[in-house]
Amino acid sequence: MWQISLEYGETINDVSLTFPDYEKFNLAYQIIRAADSVALNIAEGSVGQSNAEFGRFIGYSIRSLAEVVTCLYKVQLRKYISREEFDRLYDDAFQLMNQIAALRNSLK
């Protein structure tokens, strides 16, 4: 899951490079930070923590992924990506979200 979230972050970064220049420090920066935060929180929570603490960081990952999805909606509404690309990125996020949620549930 950590590896998948790393790769998803790179995909989001690549997509953000296609946004207009005026979005560089706005929506592009926001979506990149949120996507990177998914893997970063998984990594941080997995190191020497209790299950409760790890679960808290997994929750942060889920919130970050929800932020990515919201940014994707904004990106699609602004027509920076096609509907097909949105659907692909959304589906990938949905699958990752389910995996992360299953991990969190296994910690209880």
Long-range contacts (C-beta under 8 A, 24 or more apart in sequence): 1-42, 1-96, 1-99, 1-100, 1-103, 2-39, 2-42, 2-43, 2-46, 4-96, 4-99, 5-38, 5-39, 5-42, 5-61, 5-96, 5-100, 6-39, 8-35, 8-38, 8-39, 8-92, 8-93, 8-96, 9-35, 9-36, 9-38, 9-39, 11-89, 11-92, 12-68, 12-89, 15-75, 15-81, 15-85, 15-89, 18-80, 18-81, 19-75, 19-80, 20-80, 23-80, 27-71, 27-74, 27-75, 27-78, 30-67, 30-71, 31-68, 31-71, 31-72, 31-75, 34-64, 34-65, 34-67, 34-68, 34-71, 35-64, 35-68, 37-61, 37-64, 37-67, 38-64, 38-65, 38-68, 38-96, 38-100, 42-100, 51-107, 51-108, 52-107, 54-107, 55-104, 55-107, 55-108, 58-100, 58-103, 58-104, 58-107, 59-104, 61-100, 62-97, 62-100, 62-101, 62-104, 65-93, 65-96, 65-97, 65-100, 66-97, 68-93, 69-93
